[in-house]
């Protein structure tokens, strides 16, 4: 058979992994890659190519990076394709572009739809204490993540997982699924399944305010909150005007009755903080303007500015 012609849209690492899978398929030809514009990163604000762009350049694939994909309609329309495949692209794709390929436009979404439509499904699954999440390969429609899905597969969320490890798990699962199912979709071997609208939930992009730790919450909720934001964008807390980033905590069984947010102890294992129903121990902490460090080493350095009895807001 002739190669299946694919236009791929994606931006971060999980999208790059899907693009790698497509380039490894002998019956697929990636005819165009579309990614978000390069962004300045770091203190020097140097432009850095997106992970998807890096894969495209490595494989000598044609790539465009429009500020708005709608502005590239004429260029995209000139390229013959069977599929548009997207994964974490970061922009709404207009219907007139979705209608261009001969077969379909499909999205690889990081949740078990209709649960967690939107831009942060992996973070919400961890934050809400779910035991599993997964990948849905779905038809793209104008409404956000509302299309029928062709197939879903699940993966466990273990206690040691955070957003970083779950992105890796789901990237591998997505690679496997696109390799196993793209030809099946091309050959009409999979029938789309409608989402149950009554079961829809959303996972909107997380704001800076939502990254803040609420110490007056259950320890398990704080633990889930912190790992849902690790290793990015990282949860934070304030003591006065100083903002501390907290990347890892563990739950303690201590029940000392203190005001929520109070530092109960600073010891060789970390910084113990009172919660609504007990305590958590901060294991990784970052002082403003400094690097992330083990909380167990905090009071051994000249950076120590926290003491027992201090209170996080």
C-alpha positions, 0 to 999 in steps of 0.5 A: 500500500502507499504510505499514509500521509500525516500532518503532525501538530505538537509542541512539548516532549510528549508530542515529540515522542508521538512524532518519533513513533510516526517516523518509525512507522514504515507505512507512514510519511510525515509530510508536515510538522506544525509546532508552536513558535520557539519561546525564550527560556532561562534567565538569558531568555534565549530562544529554544526550539520546541521538543517537537521541532527538534525531532522534526529537524533531526528527521529532516521534516518540513516544519512550520511554526505559525503564531496562529495556525489559522494563518497557515491555512493556505500553506497546509491546504497545499499539502496532500494528507490522509490524517492530521494527528495532534498531541499537545499542540497548544492551539485550537485547530479551526474546522476548515483545517481539520477538514483538509485530510482525506481520512480524518483529523485525530488527537492523542489525549492524555486522559480516559475521555470524557474525563478531563477534557482540556489542557491539564488532564495528567495534573488533574488525575494526580491531584484528584488522587485517581488510581489510573489515567490513560490515552484516548485517540479521538476524532477532532471537532470544533468543541474542545476534546469532545469528539468521538474516540476510536480507542482508549487504554489505561495505565496505573498511577502509582504512589511514586508517580508525579506529573513527570513520570506520568508524562513518560508513561503516557508518551510510551503508551501513546507511541504504542497506540498510534503504531497499533491503530493508525492503519486500523483507522485508515482501513475503517477497522475501528468504529468511533465511540461517542463520549457520554456527555453526562460524565464530562469533566474538565481540566483547565490550565493551572494558574499560578494561584492554583499552584499555591499549597493550602496547608489547611487541607488533608495531608493526602490532598497536599501530597497529591497537589505537590506531586501533580505539579512536579517537576513543573510548574512546582507547587509553592507556599509563602512565609511573609513575602518570600515564596518557597517552591515545594517539589516533594513531600511525604505524609507523616502520621504525627497528630500534634495539634498546631495551626495549619501551616506551622513548621513543627520540626526541622530535622535530618529528614526534612521540614515537618509542617502541620496540616488539617489532619496531621503533618507532611514532611517537605523533602525538596524545597527552593528558597527564592533565587536559589536552587532546589535542594533537599530539605534535610540539608536546609538547616545545615546551610547558610541559606537557612531562614526557616525555624520551628514555629514559623508559619506558612500562609 
